[in-house]
Amino acid sequence: MSEKSYILRINCEDKPGIVAAVTTALASRGANIVESNQFWDRQTNQFFLRIAFSAPDSVNRDTLELALKPAIDRFDIKTKIEDLSRRPKIIIMVSKFDHAMLHLLYQIKVGWLNADVAAIVSNHEDARRAAEHEGIPYYHWKVTKENKAEQEERLFELVQNSGAELVVLARYMQVLSNEMSNRLFGMVINIHHSFLPSFKGAKPYHQAHERGVKLIGATAHYVTADLDEGPIIEQETERVSHAMTTDDFVAAGRDIESRVLARAVKYHLEGRVMLNNHRTVVFTP
């Protein structure tokens, strides 16, 4: 008998019996659970559950939702069911530095990331050759103060028309407006460097080198109206030393940014990230 694979995510106020009700409902439709993760936030009394399961081919999302309805009504559960046989579509946005974009394309090519790139959008022409090599539509939309709103509307239309579920800012050096950040909340992941202490503005790795920083890193997060302060998905740091040159700092930073962004995208696409107010719950493998 052939089977389909699904991801079920639920969120509700914590009460006794939630897991039993949900798993019993799945079992009634012949589902077989292959992975289960749960978390209770004691501060907010919110319960989060992610279940990966397989079900007979005769079972579909409507069948599953009908089976889960008694539990949903009883516990006031917010649910999301995803069919893993469908490859999600993403849009990658990039400026001149293409290391994070190229890493994403490679991980998709080798199958580590399960996604199709619907388009690459840039405010420069630098990444066009890479996009064309992969057969990916490339949109060069130069952004100015005067046309920013117009270009963001084009982006929103592209998201809708392409069916993209995620926009990845792979070192896209333009700040999304508050309106666009709110319209696409939970659908846009950004990567930025993070240092102890923090350096902002031009050439942050050069600033870090001049100050003798001993630890550099990167943070991947969901984009919000608050610049670089959205819910964090993934982070990584690496020790650096006085013996390293500025170029060494930059190279190490590029590697960290690429890895962190790819992991954040993977966790999102696999339904491992759940928003918890200004924080995230991330059920890593």
N, C-alpha and C positions, 0 to 999 in steps of 0.2 A: 504494500500500500504506500503510495507516494504521500509526502507530507510537506507542509509549509512551515516556515519559521517566523516567529513574531516576537516583538518586544512590547510588554505591557508596563506602563508607568502609572503609578497612582500617587495622589497626594491628598491628605485630609487631616482633620483633627484626630489625634491619637485616642483610640478606644480599644478595649479588649475585643478580640474576635475578627479583626479585619483580615489578617492573613488567612485564617481558616475559611472565611467566607469567600475570599477571592480564589484561593487554590481549589476549593471544592467546586466552585463554578467552572473553573478551567477543566478540572478532571471530568466534570459531567459532559464535556464535549470531546473527551478523548485526548486532551492536551497532556504533553509530557514536559515537565519543567527541567531545563538543562542548566539554568543559572538563576540564582535569586539573591538580591541584595536589599537590605532595608536599613532605615535610620530614623531614630526618634529624636527630634530637636526638643530637648527639655525646656529650653527658654520660651519657645513659642507653642509647645505641645503639638507640633506638626509632625505627621508621619509620612515618610517617603518610602516607596517600594518600587523596585524594578525587577521584572521577571522576564527571562528569555525562555521561550518554550516552542515546541513543535506541535502541530495539530494535523489531523487528517486533511487531505485535499478537499474533502466535502465541507469542511468548516471554513467559513470566511469571517471577515470583520463584523458583519451584521449579526452572524450567529453568535460570535463571541460577546458582542455588546449586549445582545439579548440575554445571554446566560449571566452576564455580570450585573444586569440591571437591578436585581434585588439587593445585592451588596452595595451598589452605587447609591441607591435610594436610602438604604438603612444607615450608611455611614457618611452620606453626603460627600462622596468621593469624586475628585477630578481625575479623569482617566485619559490616557492616550495610547492607542494601539497602532503599532507600525508593522507593516508587512516587509520582512527583510529580503524578499525576492525582488523588490523594486530598488533599483540603484538611485540614490538621491542625487539631485543636481545642485551644483554650487557655482557661484560667480567669484572669481578671484580679482581683486583690485590691487594694482601695483604702481609704483612710480619708477624711479631710476634704479634703485637697488633691488635686484631680482632674485637674490639668493633664497629667500623664503618661498617665493613662487615656484622656483625650479625644484626645490625640495618637495613641495606638495605634488607637483606634476610627476616626479619620479616615484613617489610613494603610491600614487594612483596607478602608475604604469606597472609596478611590480605587484600590485594587488593588496598592499598593506592598508591603503585607504580605499574603501568601497564607495566610489562616487564618480560622477561624470561632470566635467567642467563645461558648463553651458556657455561661458564667455569669460574673456579676460578684458578688464576695463582699466585704462590708464590715462593719466593726464600727460603722458609722454609717449614717444614712439619707440623707446628703447627695447621694450619687451615684445614687439611685434614679430620679430623673426622667430623667437621661441614659440609663440602662439601658433604661427603658421606652420612651423615644423610639426607640431602636435595636431594640426588640423582643428584648432579651436578658434571660433570667431573672436576677432580683436576689435575693440572699440577705443579709439583715441578721442577722449573728450577733455579738451583743455579747460581748466577751471580758473575763472577770474572772479573778482568780487561782484562784477556786473552779471555774470551768467551762472553763478553758483546754484541758484534756485532752479534754473532751467535744466542744468546738468543733473541735479539730484532727481528731478522729475523723470528725466530720461532713464536714470538708474532704476527708479521705482517701477517704471513701465517694463524695463528689461527683466526685473525680478518676476513680475507678474506674468509676462508673456512667455518666459522661458520655463516657468515652473520651478525656479531655483528655491531651495529651502534654506540656503545659507549663503551669506556674503562674507568672504574672507579678505580682510585688509592685510595683505602680505607686504608690509612696509609701504602702504599707500600714504603718501605724505600730504594728505588733505584731511581737514577735520570735517566730519559730517555735521550738518546743522542740527540744532535741538529737535526740530520738527522731524527730520529724517531719522534721527536716532530713536525717537519715540515711535515712529511708524514701523520701523523694522526691529523693535526691541526683541531681544532673544534670538535674532536671526543674523546678527553681525558680530564676528569675532575679530579682534584686533591684537596685534603683537607690538609690544614696546619694550625698550631696554629698561632695566630697573637696577639701580646701583645703591650701595650704602656708602656714603650719602648719595642723594639723587642729583643728577645733572640734567638740566633741560636746555633746549635751544640747539644751536648748530654744533656739530661734531662732539657729541657727548662722550665718546670713547677717548677722544683727545683730552677733554676736560678731566676725565677720570685718571688718565695716565699722568697728567700734570699734578694732580692732587695725591698721587701715590695710593690709589685705591687698591685694596687687597682682595676684593670680591666683586665680580660683575655678574649680571644675570639678565633674565627676560621674564616678562609676564604676558600671558594670553588671557584676555577677558572679553566679556560681552560689552558692546559699545552702548553707552548711555549719554545723556546730555552733559554729564559731568566728565570732562576730558580725562581719559586714562584712569577713571575711577569706577568703572563698571564691575559687575560681579566677576571675580577671578576664577578661571577654569584651571590653569596650569602655570607653574613657575619652575625655574631652575636657576641655580647659581654655580659659579666656578671660581676657584681661587686663582688669582694672578699675582705676579711678583714684580719687584723692582727691576729684575733682569729682563723683563719683557719690553719690547718696543711698542710704540703706538700702533704700528701695523699688527703686532701680535694681539693687542687688545681688540682691534677691529675684527680680526679673523676669528678670535674666540667668541666675540659677540655675535658675529654672523652665524656661527655654528649653533650657538645656544638658541638664538631667535628662531632658526629654522626648525630645530627639534621641538621646542616648546609649542610653536604654532601648529605643527603637524599633529602632535599629541592632543592638543585642544580640539582640533578639527575632528580627529578620530573619535574622541570621547563624545563629542556632540552628535556625530553621525550615527554612532552606535547607541544613542539614547541613554548615555551614562551620566549626563549632566541634567540636574533638576534645579530650577531657580528657587531660592529660599530667601525672599525679600532681596536684600542687597548682597547676599552671599549665594554660593552654589553648594549643592550636594553632588559630589562626583564619585560614582561607583566604579573605581578603576578595576581592570581585570585582575 
